[in-house]
Amino acid sequence: MSENRDYRLAAERGDGPLLPSERLWGFWEFTYANAALAIATWAFLIGGAVGLFVGPKEGIAAIVIGNIIGVVITALATCVATGRYGVEQFVFLRSMFGANGSRLVYVLAVVFLTLGWLAVLGLMFGHSIDGLQTLMAGGEVSAAPATGGKVIVAACGAILLTWFIVAKGPTSIKFFNMIVAPALVVLMVVMMALILSKHSFSELMAMGPLDPPFDNKTVNFIIAIEVNIAAGMSWWPYLGNLARLTKSERVATWPNLIGIFGAAVLGEIVGLLAAVALGNSDPTIWMAQIGGILVGIVALAFVAFANITSMANILYTSLIGLRQVGTAGVRAIGWELLCFLFCIVPLLLVIFTPGVYDGFFKFLVWTSALNSALAGIGIADYFVLRRQRLDLRALHAPTTDSAYGFWRGFNPIGLFSLAVGFSVYVSVFNPLSLAHAPAFLYLTASIPSCLAAGLCHLGLTRAFARRLGWGAYPARPGGRSVSPATSR
Amino acid sequence: MEDPAWERELERRIRVYEQMEATGDWSGRLGSIDYFAMAALTVVFTLGPWIWVH
């Protein structure tokens, strides 16, 4: 009995596939888990960022369009396979990048993303505490620069507090999650009610953007859509490992369209309307102004608390993944020390580049350059090349014996396609300068990047992979692959 | 992982899925209706807001 439990725990950690009978979540459980993940303070930040480019009417449209595209593509790329086979997401990625290639993708997609979000949310915590202190002292919160000393000290404190919580283990994180998600929904409803008590819906819809970067409204609208596709695709590193806990492929996929899509859209719309109505995209500023001192103090205190929870969630998830994909050297590092090592870069970012908070949407859009290409490769590889069939033995075999060993554990085709997708993205749209090619107005940047990476992977794999003996791709649609690991 | 007991357990788990694959016993598998519905939903949520603002 105890041995069975150990095996199940090992499978839950990603060492092996979870069996259908071990899966925990049905449709509504997964929907709730998804919604709890999406209902976080970053929804307010993204909604506020949308308000910089477009007014509420176009903003709501951009939020819906961007999120549906991002979430559907990401769910197809990650949830269908992990939901069917119960495999850990970065183990699944071995079928398209090789074991070492999967490690590289982990560092690029998860580590960088988590480090950036830890810094942004830490700074948001700092702003909340700064605003809270000002309100309690009877002052008025103004749009203070992110470089303020108090903000930076509080942000560092938030990161260190996150380290302390995560180092203690997952129990406290689960407890906080159960409180924060429903409370954030209540906060959003209250905020929405306060906004609508001051402005009618038609007044809100007639408002303009806060700081549009271009005179051309279409360009601003497409940038707003792109920010939201990036938000939808930013779930790429996390969704697969949640989906593998669901009872079936269908349960792994559909709840994303209710939980992630629905919750993110709700949170972002509240952030957008509040930002435009109160004239500031920073949630820690408009929350302090929206409903007087008492509401401001409660809202800011809660946002500070919710930020710590979100930070603990992403740090914990990333560390679990890191131990899974890491080498023996990484696994040998103690949990507390590994947590602390992960926190060093966010601390440095907070101290030396606090401006990352104000321009956080640029960081978010950069991540989409990678996530969109990864999604394109994932869909092309799993649905088209492998016809939805994975060799579980090859996924879990050592690189030298595995049919998914490719070249020294790297699939050069997959990694080249990733580089192609990334290059297409930045040549269509530069997230830093917002410069864009004419095609951006018709296609956005994530969609061509996703298509380019997928088609490149498809074409090169069909042309070369079988000839080189890489990846055990089936010879014809629906054909069984024969791999060294399978045939042993 | 070099643990022989875990290797046996892993093999057992893999065989469960191979059995399901051999018999086609995939309950809750996404079918063409699911994919069609997902595509339709995406089109509705993309074109609907687009038409609303234009």
Interface residues (C-beta under 8 A of the other chain):
Chain A: E3 Y7 A10 A11 D15 G16 P17 L19 P20 K57 E58 I60 A61 A62 V64 I65 I68 I69 V72 L76 V80 R84 Y85 F221 K247 S248 E249 R250 V251 T253 W254 L257 R389 L392 R393 H396
Chain B: M1 A5 W6 E9 L10 R13 I14 V16 Y17 E18 M20 E21 W26 S27 G28 R29 L30 D34 M38 L41 T42 F45 T46 G48 P49 W50 W52 V53
